[in-house]
Amino acid sequence: MKSKNNPKNHKSRMHILMVAGETSGDYLGAEMIAEWNKKHKENPISFWGFGGTQMKKQGMEVLHTVEELHTIGILEALKNYRRLKRYMNELVKKAKEEKPKAAVLIDYPGFNLRLAKKLHKLGIPCYQVVSPQIWAWNYRRVKIMKKVLSGVFCLYPFEPDIYKKEGVPAYFVSHPLVKKTKTAMSKFRASKISAHRSNTVALLPGSRHSEIEKLLPFLLDIAADLKNDFPRIKILMPIPDTEIQEYVKSFSIPEYIKLMPGKVQEALYKSKAAVACSGTVTLEAALLETPFVLIYKTSATTYHIWKRIVKVKWIGLVNLLLGREVVKEFIQHEMRHESVYVELTRLLTDDAYYQEILSSFRELKKNLGDGAMAKHTVNILDDLIF
């Protein structure tokens, strides 16, 4: 007969259901599982649900992968609705059988909050890790969250107060990018990579085909002017991966632009300044202390819908988190060549202005905690669940 504490005895273990629907969630989920594995060596926990290769490496039983869950945009989400609903029903059925101690739902709120409704009816406590940005749009979600969640774990220090006013338990657990960028900077210093070289600029056209299609031609024009006005300038173009690299190459990239697939942080660290597509990469730039100009452009229809539903003054995370304009934002019709180029050259030539921005970036870094998000989240969940 198998011992009750035998790790191979699946039924004797405590169970936690986990869902990560995106690559970033897969990495965070893997870190959390690693923390739990360290804390519960004597009585191991069984993890199962939806995730990716990183969570699987930590021993989780992955029923459906991040790739199977991933959708981009409203039309694709509608197209895949039946498939995602089927996956959800499979998970709920297994939850009825396994009776997990809790469900830990990482980001991916469109799917996870619907799942939480079903799991809540089964009496399973549900915790949302990474708060949806209800302060920017779709605030009414908080009513659903109050009904179906036992807690929300937040990346930003102002978020818990929003939830607590609505009667939702919430915890600030710091932003994982703080730790990741700090580790990256230490690694670059150890490798003798020079930081923020005066003659180096990074251009970041985004990570999706739709972003690259609209932003890359604009950035190539910026690059051409930079090369004319600053002949010794080095221009780096970091992109997320080799798959995107092939698409970027189809735009006939000039030889003086160096493509850097998978090296976003290194390119930002090396650069004096950057022009960046709106998104998480702008927070990375701030934490790596690289001043930048923010740009974004989408279709006219999407932009008009966005303007009607989004309730914030800025779209850039740096400005939103500091509550003031630190980084210049050029969105949609304001994304004009002359305006962006003037701001970029100011970053390259006006040292007092540059130092003022760096001071704000350092203030932001202090506000975001130590970056050990997985550790803090697991410690709190241990107290709540076990």
N, C-alpha and C positions, 0 to 999 in steps of 0.2 A: 504494500500500500504506500502511496506517495505521501510524504510529509506535508503538513499544512503549509509550511514555509518554503516548500520546494518551488523555485522560480518557474519550473516547468509545469507546475500544477495551475493552469490558467484559471480554473474556477475558484481556487482558494485566494486569489489575489484581489486587492481592491482595484476597481476599474475607473478610469477617467476617459470620457469621450472627448476627442479634440477635433476641431475643424479649422483648417487653414485653406483658403481658396486662392491664394496668390503666393508667388515666390517669396516675397518679404515675410509673409506669415509663416511659411514653411521654415525659414531660418529662425525666426523668433520661437516658433513651436519647438524646434529641435533644441534650442538653448534651454527652454523651460523643462523639457523632458530630461535633459542632462542634469539640471539642478535637482529635479525630483529623484533621479536615479542615485545621486550622491547622498541625498537626505534619507532615502528609504532602502538602504542596502539590505537590511535585515528582513524587511517585509516589502518586497518589490511591488510596484504598481503596474498594472496592465494598461497600456494606452492603445486606443483604436479610434478610427474615424477617417477623415479625409485630410490628406496632406501631400507632401512631396518627398523627394529623395533624402533630404536632410532629416526629416522626422523619422523616416524609415530606418536610416542609419542608427538612430538612437533606440531602435527596438519597437517602434510603433507599428501596429497592424494597419496598413493603409488600404482602405476599401476602394477608394477612388482618388485619383491623383489631382494635383493642382492643374495640370494640363487639361484634364477632362472637365474641370470646373470653370476654367478661365473663359471669360467673355469680355469683349470690349465694345462699349456703346449700346444704345438702347435697342437698335434693330437686331444685333447679334444676341442680346439677352432674350428678346422675344422669340427668336428663332430656336433657341436652345431651352426654352421654358419647360417643355415636356420632359426632356432628358434630365434637367436639374431637379424637377419635381420627383421623378422616379428615384434619383439618387437619394433625395431627402427621405422619401418613404422607406427606402431600404435601411437608412440609418435609424429611423424611428422604430422600425421593426426590431432591429438588433438591440436598440436601447431597452425595449420592452423585455427582451430575453435576458440581457446581461445586467440590467439595473445598475448602471454606473453611479458612483458616488456624486459625480458632478459632470457638467458639460462645460468645457473651456473653448470658447468660440473666438477665434483670432481674426480681427478686422472683418472684411468681407460682409458688411452689415446687411446688404440686400437679401442675401441668402440666410445669414446666421440669425437674424431677428425673426424670420419666418420659422426657422427650425426651432428657435427658443420657445415660440408659442406652443408648438406641438410637444416639446419635451417638458415644458412647465405643466402641461395637463397630466403628464405621467408622474409628476412629483419630483422631477430631477432638477436640482439647482443649476441655473445657467449663469455663466460669467462671461461678459464681453471684454476681451482684451484688445485694446486700441479702440478708443471711442470714435464713433462716426462724428463728423464735423457738424454737429447740429447747430453750433453757434454761427455757422456760415449759411447753411440752408437745411430745409426739411426739419425744423425744430419740433414739429408735431410728433416726430419719432419718439420723443422722450416719454410720451404717454404710453406707448407700447412697451418701451424699455422698463418703465415703472412696474408694469403688470407682470412681465415675464422674466426679468433679470434679477439675480440676487446681488449683483455688483458689476461695476464698470471700472476698468483699469485704464488710466489716462496718460497720454504722452506729454501733455502740456499742463503747467501748474494752475492755470485759471479754470480748467475744465471741471474739477470736482465740485467747485462752488455752484456751478450751473446745475449739476445733477442733484446736489444736496438740497437746493431750493425746491426741487421738484420731488423730493422724497426718495431719490435713488441713491443707494450707497455707492460711493465712488472714491477712487484712490489714485493719487499722482505717483507714478512709479518711474519717472524720468524717461528720457528719449534715448533709444538704443544707438542712435547715430553719434551721440556724444562720446560713447565708449569706442565705437568703431573708428571715428575720425581721430581720436586721441591715439589709438593703437597704430593707425596708419601713419600718423605724423612721426611717432617714435621709430617706426620701421624705416621711413624715408630718411630720417636723420641718421640712423645707424648705417644706412646704405650710402651716406654722403651725397644724397640728392639735395641740390640747392633749392631753397624755398623762395617763392615769389620773385623770380628773376625779373629784373626791370625791362628786359626785352622779350618777354614771353606773354602771350595772350591765349586763353582757351575760348573756343566757340562751341556751344552745346546746343545742337538742333533738336533735342528731344529723344525719346525712346520708342515712339510709335510711328508707323509709316505716315499717318495723317499729319502728325506734327512736323516730321521731316520734310514732307512734301511742301508745306507752307513756309517753313522757317529756313530751310537750308539754302535756297536760292538767295534769300535776303542776306544770310550770313556770308555767303560767298562774295556778295557785293561789298560787304563791310570788310572782308579780308583783303579784297583787291585794293581798297583805299588805304588800309593799314600798310600794306606792302609798299605802296607809292609814297606815303608820308613818312613811314618809318622803315627804311630799306633793310635794316638789320633785325627787324622784328621776327620772332619765331611764333608760328601759329599752330596750336594744338587743337585737335578735334576729337575729344573722347566720346566714345559711343558704347552702349551697354555690352554688345556681344558681336560675334562674327557674322551672325545672320543679318543683323541690321547693317553691318559694314558693307555687305554686298549691295544692299539697297542704296546706301550713301554713295558708293563708288559709281553708281549709275548716273550720278549728277555731274560727272567729269570734274573731279576734285583736282585743283592745280597742285603741282609738285611741292610748292612751298607750304602746303598744309599737311601736317603729320597726323594721320589717323591713329587713334589709340583705343582699339577695342578692349573692353573690360578693364580700362585703367582710368576711370573717371576721377577718382580721388588723387591719383598721382599727377594727372594733368592739371587739376585745380591747385594742388600744392605747389607745383612748379611755376604757376602763372602769377603775374603781377595783377592781372584783372581778367574778367570774363564777360561774355554775353551768354545768358543762359535761358533756355526755355523754362517757363514756370513749372514748378513741381518740387518733389523732395530734393532734387539735386541742388536747388537754391539754398536749402538748409545745410546741405553738405558743404557748399561753398563758404557759407558764413562760419561754420564750425572749423573749417580749414583756414579761415581768415583770408579769404580771397574775395575782395570787393568785386561786384558784378553789376551788370545791367540786366534787368528782367524783361523778356519779350514773350508775347504769345499772340497767336492768331488762329482762329478757327472759322468754320463756315458762318455766313451771315445768319442763317437760321438758328444754328446752335448758339451763337453769341446772343441773339435776341432772347432766346429761351433762358439762357444763363442769367442775363441781366434781370429778368423778371423774378427768378427764384432765389438768386444769391443775395444775401443781405449784409455784405461786408464792404468796407471802404476800399480795401486792397485785396489782391489775390495772392500776393507773395507772402510766404510764411514768415519771413523776417519782419516785415512791416506789421503783419497781423499780431505776431507775438509780442512785439515791442510797443504796439499801439501808436506808432508814429511812422512817418515816411523816412526810412533810412536808405533804402534802395529805390532807385527810379524804376517805375514800371511803365512799359510801353505796350499797350494792349490794343489789338484789333486795328482800328483806323489811326490810332496814335503811334503805331509801329511804323514810323517813317525813317528813312535812311539817315537823313541829316540829324534828327533828334537823337537817335541811338548812337550815331558816330561821335557826335559832340560830347555826349555823356561818357562814352568809353575813353575818348582821348583825355577828358578831364581826369578820369581815374589814373591814367598813365602819367599825367604831367603835374597835377595839383596835389602836392604832398600833404598840405594841411587838410584838405578835403578827404584825402585817402585815409589819414590817421583818424579823423573823426568817425569815419565808417568803421574802421577797425575797432575803435573803442566801443561802438554800439554792438558789434559782433561779440566782443568779449563779455559784455553785459548779458547778451542773449545766452551765451554758453553757460554762465553761472546760473541763470534761471531754469535751465533744463535738467539740472541734477547731474548725477555721476554717470549715467548711461547704463547702469547695471539693471536694466528693466526686467529681464528674465528672473534674476535672483530676487528682486524685491517682490515681483508678482507671485512667485512660487511661495515665498515666505508668508505672504498675506493669505494666499489660498490655502496653505497648510492649516493655518489657524481657523479658517472659515469652513473647510471641508472635513477635516479629520478630528 
